[in-house]
Amino acid sequence: MTLQPYHLYIERIDPSKNMARFYALSIEPNLFGETSLVRSWGRIGRRGQQKIHVFDSEAKAVDLLLTLLRRKRSRGYLPLQ
């Protein structure tokens, strides 16, 4: 069971490339008592896409969240200000 809420929203905006993207991550419990990492991404103002990863422990979900966050930050995504 997830004890702590994890919600993260980051954006990458570059007007010279007509780029306005978002990336959202959240860790949530599912109906079967497992922990899910929900990833959403796409163009700002659009619905985008979503992928759900299911884990048997919260620690594994947090590890993937941190890995994805490091990767996105290295590509220029920043927290919403």
N, C-alpha and C positions, 0 to 999 in steps of 0.2 A: 504494500500500500504506500502510495506517495505521501510523505509527511510534509513536504515543503513544496509550495507552488513555484514552478519555473515557467516564466514567460519572457520571451525575448523578441524584439522587433528591431531590425536594422535595415538601412536603405543605402543604395548607391545611386547617386545622381550626377550625371555629367552632361550638361546641355550641349557641349560641342559634339558629342556622339549621339545625341537624342536618346540618352539612356536615363531611365527612371525606374529602378527595380527595388523590390522589397524582398525580405527574407524573414520569416517568422518561425520561431521554435517554441514548443511548449511540451512539458512533461505532465502527463495526466494518467489517472488510473482508468482501466477499462472495466467492463462488466464482469470479467472473469478473474479479477483480483491481480492482474498483471499490470505492468507499467508500460505506457505507450509514449514514444517520442513522436510528436506530430510536427512535420515540416511543411510549411507553405511558402510558395515563392511565385514571383511573376512581376508584371509591370504594375507600377503604382496606379491605382484607379481601376484596375481590372481584377477579375476573380482569381486568376492564377491557377496553380496546380498544388496538389497536396499528396504527401506520402506519409504513411504511418509505420513506424518500427515498433515491434512488441518485444519486451524484455521481461525476464523473470525477476529482475532486481532493479531498484532505482539507481544503484551505483553504475550499472552498465549503461543505462539511459543517459545519465549525467556525463559519463565518459564520451559518448558519441556527441552529445550536445556541445561539449567543450571542443572536441575535434572539429566539428563543423563550424563553430564560431571562429576558431583560429584560422581556418581556411578562408572563410568569408572576409574576415578582417584583413587578411593579407591581400585580398583582391579589391580592397577599397570600400567595403561596406562599413557604415558608421551608425551608431545608435541615433534614434530620432531625437532632435533637440527641441 
